[in-house]
């Protein structure tokens, strides 16, 4: 099957995909849900230095670790 990367929006968290991820996995897909720096579960680390480049790195790191 496919590997699917689900990335949440700016005012959300990785939990956005809690209902979708199991449905995709039940159909045989591998699902990657990265945690973005400074958002959602990592909100305590939000700072002026948090950037799109950092979020891109977060997604890339999650994909490589799978």
DSSP file (Angstrom, degrees, kcal/mol; ACC not computed):
  #  RESIDUE AA STRUCTURE BP1 BP2  ACC     N-H-->O    O-->H-N    N-H-->O    O-->H-N    TCO  KAPPA ALPHA  PHI   PSI    X-CA   Y-CA   Z-CA
    1    1 A X              0   0    0      0, 0.0     2,-0.2     0, 0.0    28,-0.1   0.000 360.0 360.0 360.0-163.3    0.0    0.0    0.0
    2    2 A X        -     0   0    0      2,-0.0    28,-2.2     0, 0.0     2,-0.5  -0.603 360.0-128.5-101.5 157.5    1.0    3.7    0.3
    3    3 A X  E     -a   30   0A   0     -2,-0.2     2,-0.4    26,-0.2    28,-0.2  -0.939  31.1-164.5 -99.9 126.3    2.9    5.7    2.8
    4    4 A X  E     -a   31   0A   0     26,-3.1    28,-3.0    -2,-0.5     2,-0.6  -0.945  10.4-156.3-119.2 130.8    0.8    8.8    3.7
    5    5 A X  E     -a   32   0A   0     -2,-0.4     2,-0.6    26,-0.2    28,-0.2  -0.932   8.6-165.2-107.3 120.5    2.0   11.8    5.5
    6    6 A X        -     0   0    0     26,-2.7     2,-0.5    -2,-0.6    28,-0.4  -0.929   5.8-173.5-109.1 118.2   -0.6   13.9    7.3
    7    7 A X        -     0   0    0     -2,-0.6    28,-0.1    26,-0.1    26,-0.0  -0.947  16.4-136.5-115.6 126.6    0.4   17.4    8.4
    8    8 A X        -     0   0    0     -2,-0.5     6,-0.1    26,-0.4     2,-0.0  -0.244  23.4-102.8 -77.2 167.2   -1.9   19.5   10.5
    9    9 A X    >   -     0   0    0      4,-0.2     3,-1.4     1,-0.0    -1,-0.1  -0.148  41.8 -85.2 -83.3-178.7   -2.7   23.2   10.1
   10   10 A X  T 3  S+     0   0    0      1,-0.3    30,-0.2    29,-0.1    -2,-0.1   0.821 123.8  36.5 -62.1 -38.8   -1.4   26.2   12.0
   11   11 A X  T 3  S+     0   0    0     28,-0.1    -1,-0.3     2,-0.1     2,-0.2  -0.033 111.1  71.7-107.9  31.6   -3.8   26.2   14.9
   12   12 A X    <   -     0   0    0     -3,-1.4    28,-0.4     2,-0.0     2,-0.3  -0.546  66.7-133.3-127.2-168.7   -4.1   22.5   15.3
   13   13 A X    >   -     0   0    0     -2,-0.2     3,-2.1    27,-0.1     4,-0.2  -0.877  39.8 -90.0-141.7 175.4   -2.1   19.5   16.5
   14   14 A X  G >  S+     0   0    0      1,-0.3     3,-1.7    -2,-0.3    21,-0.1   0.751 117.8  75.6 -60.4 -22.4   -1.2   16.0   15.3
   15   15 A X  G >  S+     0   0    0      1,-0.3     3,-2.1     2,-0.2    -1,-0.3   0.666  71.9  84.5 -64.3 -15.1   -4.3   14.9   17.2
   16   16 A X  G <  S+     0   0    0     -3,-2.1     3,-0.4     1,-0.3    -1,-0.3   0.821  91.8  48.0 -52.4 -31.3   -6.3   16.4   14.3
   17   17 A X  G <> S+     0   0    0     -3,-1.7     4,-2.9    -4,-0.2    -1,-0.3   0.268  75.1 111.7 -97.8  10.6   -5.7   13.0   12.6
   18   18 A X  H <> S+     0   0    0     -3,-2.1     4,-0.5     1,-0.2    -1,-0.2   0.795  86.6  37.4 -57.4 -31.2   -6.7   10.7   15.5
   19   19 A X  H  > S+     0   0    0     -3,-0.4     4,-0.7    -4,-0.3    -1,-0.2   0.792 119.9  46.2 -89.6 -30.5   -9.8    9.5   13.6
   20   20 A X  H  > S+     0   0    0     -4,-0.2     4,-2.1     2,-0.2     3,-0.2   0.902 102.3  62.7 -79.9 -42.7   -8.3    9.4   10.1
   21   21 A X  H  X S+     0   0    0     -4,-2.9     4,-2.6     1,-0.2     5,-0.2   0.905 103.2  47.1 -54.1 -50.8   -5.0    7.6   10.9
   22   22 A X  H  X S+     0   0    0     -4,-0.5     4,-2.6    -5,-0.3    -1,-0.2   0.870 109.9  54.3 -62.5 -34.2   -6.5    4.3   12.2
   23   23 A X  H  X S+     0   0    0     -4,-0.7     4,-0.7    -3,-0.2    -1,-0.2   0.911 111.5  44.6 -64.8 -40.3   -8.9    4.1    9.2
   24   24 A X  H ><>S+     0   0    0     -4,-2.1     5,-2.0     2,-0.2     3,-0.6   0.913 113.8  49.6 -68.6 -42.6   -6.0    4.5    6.8
   25   25 A X  H ><5S+     0   0    0     -4,-2.6     3,-2.0     1,-0.2    -2,-0.2   0.876 104.8  58.3 -64.7 -37.0   -3.9    2.0    8.7
   26   26 A X  H 3<5S+     0   0    0     -4,-2.6    -1,-0.2     1,-0.3    -2,-0.2   0.758 103.4  54.6 -63.0 -23.3   -6.8   -0.5    8.8
   27   27 A X  T <<5S-     0   0    0     -4,-0.7    -1,-0.3    -3,-0.6    -2,-0.2   0.302 128.8 -98.4 -93.5   8.4   -6.7   -0.4    5.0
   28   28 A X  T < 5S+     0   0    0     -3,-2.0     2,-0.2     1,-0.3    -3,-0.2   0.508  77.9 134.9  94.6   5.5   -3.0   -1.3    5.0
   29   29 A X      < -     0   0    0     -5,-2.0     2,-0.5   -28,-0.1    -1,-0.3  -0.582  54.4-127.6 -86.9 149.4   -1.4    2.1    4.6
   30   30 A X  E     -a    3   0A   0    -28,-2.2   -26,-3.1    -2,-0.2     2,-0.5  -0.845  29.9-159.2 -88.9 131.3    1.6    3.4    6.6
   31   31 A X  E     -a    4   0A   0     -2,-0.5     2,-0.5   -28,-0.2   -26,-0.2  -0.958  10.9-166.2-121.6 128.8    0.7    6.7    8.1
   32   32 A X  E     -a    5   0A   0    -28,-3.0   -26,-2.7    -2,-0.5     2,-0.5  -0.955   5.8-179.1-112.9 126.4    3.2    9.3    9.4
   33   33 A X        -     0   0    0     -2,-0.5   -26,-0.1   -28,-0.2   -19,-0.1  -0.841  15.9-158.4-126.0  91.9    1.9   12.2   11.5
   34   34 A X        -     0   0    0     -2,-0.5     2,-0.6   -28,-0.4   -26,-0.4  -0.347  14.9-128.3 -72.5 151.6    4.7   14.5   12.4
   35   35 A X        -     0   0    0     23,-0.2     2,-0.3   -28,-0.1     5,-0.1  -0.893  26.6-137.5 -95.8 122.3    4.6   16.9   15.4
   36   36 A X    >   -     0   0    0     -2,-0.6     3,-1.9     1,-0.1     6,-0.4  -0.640  25.7-100.6 -85.9 136.7    5.5   20.4   14.3
   37   37 A X  T 3  S+     0   0    0     -2,-0.3    -1,-0.1     1,-0.3     3,-0.1  -0.269 103.5   6.4 -55.8 129.4    7.8   22.5   16.5
   38   38 A X  T 3  S+     0   0    0      4,-0.5     2,-0.3     1,-0.2    -1,-0.3   0.468 112.4  95.2  79.3   1.9    5.9   25.0   18.6
   39   39 A X  S X  S-     0   0    0     -3,-1.9     3,-2.5     6,-0.1    -1,-0.2  -0.887  85.7 -20.3-124.9 155.5    2.5   23.7   17.7
   40   40 A X  G >  S+     0   0    0    -28,-0.4     3,-1.9    -2,-0.3     4,-0.2  -0.262 136.1   9.5  55.8-123.0    0.0   21.3   19.3
   41   41 A X  G 3  S+     0   0    0      1,-0.3    -1,-0.3     2,-0.1     3,-0.3   0.693 137.0  49.6 -62.0 -19.3    1.8   19.0   21.7
   42   42 A X  G X  S+     0   0    0     -3,-2.5     3,-2.3    -6,-0.4    -4,-0.5   0.149  72.5 119.5-104.9  17.1    4.9   21.1   21.3
   43   43 A X  G X   +     0   0    0     -3,-1.9     3,-1.8     1,-0.3    -1,-0.2   0.765  63.4  68.8 -57.7 -28.5    3.2   24.5   22.0
   44   44 A X  G 3  S+     0   0    0     -3,-0.3    -1,-0.3     1,-0.3    -2,-0.1   0.725  98.3  53.2 -63.0 -19.8    5.3   25.1   25.1
   45   45 A X  G <  S+     0   0    0     -3,-2.3    -1,-0.3    -6,-0.1    -2,-0.2   0.282  76.7 130.4 -99.7   9.6    8.3   25.5   22.7
   46   46 A X    <   +     0   0    0     -3,-1.8     2,-0.3    -8,-0.2    -8,-0.1  -0.442  29.5 156.7 -64.9 133.5    6.7   28.1   20.5
   47   47 A X    >   -     0   0    0     -2,-0.2     3,-1.8     1,-0.0    -2,-0.1  -0.940  59.5 -95.4-149.4 168.3    9.0   31.1   20.0
   48   48 A X  T 3  S+     0   0    0     -2,-0.3    -2,-0.1     1,-0.3    -1,-0.0   0.734 121.8  62.3 -60.0 -20.4    9.7   33.9   17.5
   49   49 A X  T 3  S+     0   0    0      2,-0.1    -1,-0.3     5,-0.0     2,-0.2   0.601  73.8 112.5 -82.1 -10.9   12.3   31.6   15.9
   50   50 A X    <   +     0   0    0     -3,-1.8     2,-0.3     4,-0.1   -12,-0.0  -0.464  50.2 171.1 -63.9 128.1    9.8   29.0   15.0
   51   51 A X     >  -     0   0    0     -2,-0.2     4,-1.9     1,-0.1     5,-0.1  -0.857  51.9-105.4-138.9 167.9    9.6   29.0   11.2
   52   52 A X  H  > S+     0   0    0     -2,-0.3     4,-2.6     1,-0.2     5,-0.2   0.891 120.2  57.6 -59.7 -40.1    8.3   27.2    8.1
   53   53 A X  H  > S+     0   0    0      1,-0.2     4,-2.1     2,-0.2    -1,-0.2   0.893 105.2  50.5 -59.4 -39.6   11.8   25.9    7.5
   54   54 A X  H  > S+     0   0    0      2,-0.2     4,-2.2     1,-0.2    -1,-0.2   0.897 109.9  50.0 -65.3 -39.9   11.8   24.3   11.0
   55   55 A X  H  X S+     0   0    0     -4,-1.9     4,-2.2     2,-0.2    -2,-0.2   0.881 108.3  52.7 -66.9 -37.4    8.4   22.7   10.2
   56   56 A X  H  X S+     0   0    0     -4,-2.6     4,-2.6     1,-0.2    -1,-0.2   0.921 109.3  49.7 -61.5 -42.9    9.7   21.3    7.0
   57   57 A X  H  X S+     0   0    0     -4,-2.1     4,-2.9     2,-0.2    -2,-0.2   0.891 108.0  54.2 -61.8 -39.6   12.6   19.8    8.9
   58   58 A X  H  X S+     0   0    0     -4,-2.2     4,-2.1     2,-0.2    -2,-0.2   0.923 111.0  45.2 -59.6 -44.7   10.1   18.3   11.4
   59   59 A X  H  X S+     0   0    0     -4,-2.2     4,-2.0     2,-0.2    -2,-0.2   0.928 113.9  48.6 -66.1 -45.3    8.3   16.6    8.5
   60   60 A X  H  X S+     0   0    0     -4,-2.6     4,-2.4     1,-0.2    -2,-0.2   0.912 110.8  51.0 -61.6 -42.9   11.4   15.4    6.9
   61   61 A X  H  X S+     0   0    0     -4,-2.9     4,-2.0     1,-0.2    -1,-0.2   0.900 109.5  50.4 -61.4 -41.8   12.8   14.0   10.2
   62   62 A X  H  X S+     0   0    0     -4,-2.1     4,-0.6    -5,-0.2    -1,-0.2   0.883 111.6  48.6 -63.7 -38.1    9.5   12.1   10.8
   63   63 A X  H >< S+     0   0    0     -4,-2.0     3,-0.7     1,-0.2    -2,-0.2   0.896 111.7  48.2 -71.0 -39.5    9.6   10.6    7.3
   64   64 A X  H 3< S+     0   0    0     -4,-2.4    -2,-0.2     1,-0.2    -1,-0.2   0.856 105.3  58.9 -68.9 -34.7   13.3    9.5    7.6
   65   65 A X  H 3<        0   0    0     -4,-2.0    -1,-0.2     1,-0.3    -2,-0.2   0.664 360.0 360.0 -72.1 -13.9   12.7    7.9   11.0
   66   66 A X    <<        0   0    0     -3,-0.7    -1,-0.3    -4,-0.6    -2,-0.2   0.432 360.0 360.0 -87.0 360.0   10.0    5.6    9.5
